[in-house]
Amino acid sequence: MVAVLTADLVESSLYEEEVLEKVLNALKAEFTHIRDNYGEDSVRLKIYRGDSFQGVLKKPEEALIIALRIKAAVNRIHLKKTKKNKAYSKIADFKIAIGIGTQNIEREAISESNGQAFQFSGRTLDEMKTENRKTRLKTELEEVNAEFNTSFFLMDTITDKWSTASAEVVYYLLSGLKEREIATEINISQSAVNQRKKAAGWEAISELLTRYRNVITTRFNDGE
């Protein structure tokens, strides 16, 4: 079993060139960080068409945290020319479909690989294009799909309200940093980090990440 992430930039045709360039640079940097964390043999990520990406993960239980890391890395982008650490409205976001299933064909190019997980992910993203949803899951187990797509709907409601400052704090939390370390990293007080953490709905997101990891590990036999 593998997880496949397929994602499109929301309303990419409306993005100015400077925004799109920042998004692509952020994606490339985050892909490198993720590969360093999880290993190149475990995670493959590729940008295509200039406004989309696809990834193959050998540990499906890590798919949600990786999707959220990528989302937060992009959501924290802003173009304000200021040295002050302030909150701004997000200027970029992705729709991300997670498919979990078999992989029948594994090729060097992700676009040439195929299998159940690829079909689940690709078809789900196509369905999302007419929906106001940012995250969906598709597996062969309908009870798993029902649980997490309800939870993801609530998660989308929370993350849609993130400011760039909230997204930045969530990004570092997902990367494993503690409040004190985040405060040092972005040059704000620890109390300010804690406030942004609460505003981002971190406790609920953290609980969902734990639930997702436990269920997917149990139901899909550690991704094997």
N, C-alpha and C positions, 0 to 999 in steps of 0.2 A: 504493500500500500504506500502511496505517496500523496502529498497535497500539492495541488497546482493553484497558484494565484494568477488571476488574469485581471488586469485593471486598465481603466481608461481615465484620462484627465477630464474632469467635469467641464463641459463647455469650452474645450480647448481652442476652438476657433475664435473665441472672444479675447484670448490672452494677448497682451502686448509682447513683443519680441523679448524685451528685457525680463519679463516675468517667466516666460517659457524657458529662457536660458537659465535662470536661477533654479527653476524646478528640475531641469535636466541635470544640472550640476549637483543639486542636492540628492537626486536619485542615485547618480553615479557614486557619490561619496558614501551614501548610506549602504548601497550594495556592497561596497568594499568593506565597510564596518561589519556588516552581517556575515559576509564570507569569512572574515577574520575571526568572528565570534563562534560560528558554527562549523566552519571547515568547508573548503571548496567541494569536497566529496558529498557533503550533506545538503548544500544549498546552491542552486543555479538560478541566476536572475539576469534578465535581459530586457533592455529598452527596445521597442520597435515602433515604427511609424512616427517617432518623435513625440508622441503624446500618450503612449501606452507602455505597459510592461507586462512581462510574464515571468513566473518563477516556479521552480520545481523543488519541493522540499521532501527529503527522505524521512523526516520525522513530522508527520501530520499534526502531532500535538503542539508543535511550535508555530503553526501557521498563523494563529491569531495574533500572537505577540509580534511576529515579524511584520504582519500586515499593519498593525498599529504603529510599529516603529517607523515604517515607511510613511504612513499617513501623517504622523506627528512631525517627521522631518520636513515634510512639504508644508504642513499647516503652519509651521512657525516662521515661514518666509514672509518678509515684508520689504518694502523698498524705501522706507523712511530714512532720510539722511540725518540721523541724530545719534549722539553718543549715549543718550539716556535710554534706560531699559524700560520701555513702556509697552502697554498692550495695544495692539491694533487689530482691525478686522482681518480675517484670513483672505488671502487673494488666490489661493490654489487648493484644490482638493481632488481626490480620486474616488471613483466607484471601484470596489474590489470584490471579486467573486472568488470564494475558496471552494475548490472541488477536491474531494477525497475519494480515492479509488485506486484501481490497478493502473499500471503503466505497461502497455504491451510492447511499445517500440521506444527505445531510448537512443536518440541520435545526438551528435555533438551540438547541433543547432536545436534549441528548444522548439522552434516552430516546426521542425520535422519529426518531433516525437509525438506519440499518440497513446491513447488508452482511455479508460473510463474516467480517470481523474481530469484529463484534458477536456473531454466532452462535457462533463459536469460543470467545470469552471467556465468554459467558453459559452455554453448555452445559457448558463445562469446570468452571466454578464450581459448577454444579448437581451434577456428578459428585463434586466434592471434599467435598460436605457429608457424605458417608458415609465419608470417608477421613481418616486422620490426616496430612494434607498441608496445607502453608500456601501453597505456590507451585507453579503449573503453567503450562506453555506449550502452545499449540495453533496450529499453522500447517498449510498444505497439504503440507508436506514432512515425511514421517514420520521420516526420518533426523535432521532437526533436532529434532523433538519428542523422539525417543528419547534423543539426547545430552543435551539440557538438562533433561529431566524426571528423568533419573538424577542429573545435577549438582544440580538443585534439591532433590532428596530429601536429598542430603548437606548442602546449604546449610541446609535446614530443621532438620536435626539440630544444626547449629552454632548457628543463631539461636535455637532453642528454649531453649538454655542461657544466652542473654544475661541478664545482670542489667540493671537500669535504668542503672547506671553504664557498662557496656559499650556498651549501645545509644546512650547519649549521645555517647560518643567516636566510635562508628561514624557517627552522624548528622553530626557535624562533619567527619569525614573524607570522607564522601560529598558534603558541601557544598564541599569543596575546601580546607579549612583544614589547615595543617601542625601537627605536634605542639606546637610552641612557642605557636602561636596558640590551639590548643585549651586548653592549660594556662592561658593568660591568661583565656580566655573562661569557664572553669568554676572557676577559682581553685584549681588543684591543680598539683603539680610536673610537669615534663615527663616524668620517669621514671615517675610514676603514670599519665600518659596512655599511655606506651609499654606498661606492664603491662596496662592495660585493653584496649589495642589487640590485644595478643597473646592475651589471654583471650577476646576476641571472635572470634578466627580471621580477623583482617583480611587477612592475606596471601593466604589461600585465596579469600576473597571478592573481593579485588581482582583476582586471576588470573581468576576466573570472569567478572567484569564485563568484563575485557578480551576474553576469549574470546567472550562473548556479543556484544559490540559488533562484533567483527571478522566473526564468522560471519553475523550478521543483515545487516550492511552488504553483505557479499559476496553472500549468497544472495538478498537482496531489493533489490538495486540501489539502495542508498542511500535506501531507503524510498519510491522512486518507482514 
